[in-house]
Amino acid sequence: MNGTSMVKSINKKAKYEPSEKEEFMNSKQLNYFKSMLLSWKQDLLQESSNTLDHLKEESSNKPDSADRASIESERSLELRARDRERKLLNKINKALRKIDDGTYGYCEETNKPISIARLKARPIATLSLEAQEMHEKFEKIYKEKEY
């Protein structure tokens, strides 16, 4: 085994993974999720910066109306994607605040712990799986009654 693969092997062993067997939201788990959220936030901010640079570079002064329409359509899609990312950033910031105030990982409706598996898959989750399912059922019933 060469030096590089040995370091990779050690890093894989040393990498912490939260589990349901530990005390819920201990300092290791909080640091794990905080690191995950901060990394996600940084990626989104970088993408946003790249989009701004791209929009500044691209000119809409194209002589062909089809080219202009195509550029406008692309811009619209990019801006909608950035808007979704802006909303996601707000949720990430909310999750980071919850880590700081000690409420991260607990369902906003039941105050019970959200499963570690759910938080790994969706670190911005604010509802337990059960509460989320009830919320979605209620929305579906409410929508059906509107018609």
Contacts in CASP RR format, 6 or more apart in sequence:
PFRMAT RR
TARGET T0000
AUTHOR 0000-0000-0000
METHOD contacts of the structure
MODEL  1
MNGTSMVKSINKKAKYEPSEKEEFMNSKQLNYFKSMLLSWKQDLLQESSN
TLDHLKEESSNKPDSADRASIESERSLELRARDRERKLLNKINKALRKID
DGTYGYCEETNKPISIARLKARPIATLSLEAQEMHEKFEKIYKEKEY
1 9 0 8 1.000
16 28 0 8 1.000
16 32 0 8 1.000
17 32 0 8 1.000
18 28 0 8 1.000
18 29 0 8 1.000
18 32 0 8 1.000
18 33 0 8 1.000
18 116 0 8 1.000
18 119 0 8 1.000
18 120 0 8 1.000
19 116 0 8 1.000
20 115 0 8 1.000
20 116 0 8 1.000
20 117 0 8 1.000
22 28 0 8 1.000
22 29 0 8 1.000
24 105 0 8 1.000
24 113 0 8 1.000
25 102 0 8 1.000
25 104 0 8 1.000
25 105 0 8 1.000
25 106 0 8 1.000
25 113 0 8 1.000
29 116 0 8 1.000
30 99 0 8 1.000
30 104 0 8 1.000
33 95 0 8 1.000
33 99 0 8 1.000
33 104 0 8 1.000
33 105 0 8 1.000
33 119 0 8 1.000
33 123 0 8 1.000
34 96 0 8 1.000
34 99 0 8 1.000
36 123 0 8 1.000
37 92 0 8 1.000
37 95 0 8 1.000
37 96 0 8 1.000
37 99 0 8 1.000
37 123 0 8 1.000
37 124 0 8 1.000
38 96 0 8 1.000
40 92 0 8 1.000
40 123 0 8 1.000
41 89 0 8 1.000
41 92 0 8 1.000
41 93 0 8 1.000
41 96 0 8 1.000
44 85 0 8 1.000
44 88 0 8 1.000
44 89 0 8 1.000
44 92 0 8 1.000
45 89 0 8 1.000
47 82 0 8 1.000
47 85 0 8 1.000
48 82 0 8 1.000
48 85 0 8 1.000
48 86 0 8 1.000
51 78 0 8 1.000
51 81 0 8 1.000
51 82 0 8 1.000
54 78 0 8 1.000
55 75 0 8 1.000
55 78 0 8 1.000
58 71 0 8 1.000
58 75 0 8 1.000
60 68 0 8 1.000
60 71 0 8 1.000
60 72 0 8 1.000
60 75 0 8 1.000
62 68 0 8 1.000
62 71 0 8 1.000
88 124 0 8 1.000
91 124 0 8 1.000
92 124 0 8 1.000
94 124 0 8 1.000
94 126 0 8 1.000
95 104 0 8 1.000
95 123 0 8 1.000
95 124 0 8 1.000
98 104 0 8 1.000
98 105 0 8 1.000
105 113 0 8 1.000
105 114 0 8 1.000
105 119 0 8 1.000
105 125 0 8 1.000
106 112 0 8 1.000
106 113 0 8 1.000
106 114 0 8 1.000
107 113 0 8 1.000
107 114 0 8 1.000
107 126 0 8 1.000
107 127 0 8 1.000
107 128 0 8 1.000
107 131 0 8 1.000
108 126 0 8 1.000
108 127 0 8 1.000
108 131 0 8 1.000
109 127 0 8 1.000
109 128 0 8 1.000
109 131 0 8 1.000
109 135 0 8 1.000
110 128 0 8 1.000
110 130 0 8 1.000
110 131 0 8 1.000
112 128 0 8 1.000
113 128 0 8 1.000
114 125 0 8 1.000
114 126 0 8 1.000
114 127 0 8 1.000
114 128 0 8 1.000
114 129 0 8 1.000
115 128 0 8 1.000
115 129 0 8 1.000
118 125 0 8 1.000
118 128 0 8 1.000
118 129 0 8 1.000
119 125 0 8 1.000
125 132 0 8 1.000
127 135 0 8 1.000
END
